[in-house]
């Protein structure tokens, strides 16, 4: 089956954002929780409306014409299958312009129709790209909220899939809540206990460890990754950097060579 542009983008972003389901104790009053949900819902509605207006205002004549054609295709869809294909095209259009919130919105609508873990994961990864590459703080905050929801949906459908859990943990680790700055890291550590031999979990812990200068811990985890996946290019590249940081030049050179060879 030939993959369209949006599906290819989704696969690439899923690889980049290999993504933790976090069970916490609810301590909030029900009224507070309801008010919080209302604020979040209002923020999302207002947010997407503002983003959509800004995005449309920035389109040139040819882009508007192309979008109108895509929208007409969606309007004339006669069943879920053709509707989904039209939505994928619209999502790909917005993604190509760096409008990740609008691309994610279409991916989320597809997930709402298909109701499967893969579709929710694609929506989550689309929003997740917008967290790091959003054009404003409001857009990044919007994308983060929506990415969390999408990954939580994927986890709820398949709680045994470590990738969905890892994606959720990464979102929290890279963008920690102000009231829970360690939430994402704690989720990653919990995943490490659940899946001690997961190369993806070990790699992400090592990556975040490097950011806080925990080079020895990072090296230990990356060595475990390479014991499981000896040809992991990203692990060779990261451990080369870690060895350089600890002045282990010979080991750094060895892994750097493997890193460069694998990237050719």
Order of alpha helices (4+ residues) and beta strands (2+ residues): alpha-alpha-alpha-alpha-alpha-alpha-alpha-alpha-alpha-alpha-alpha-alpha-alpha
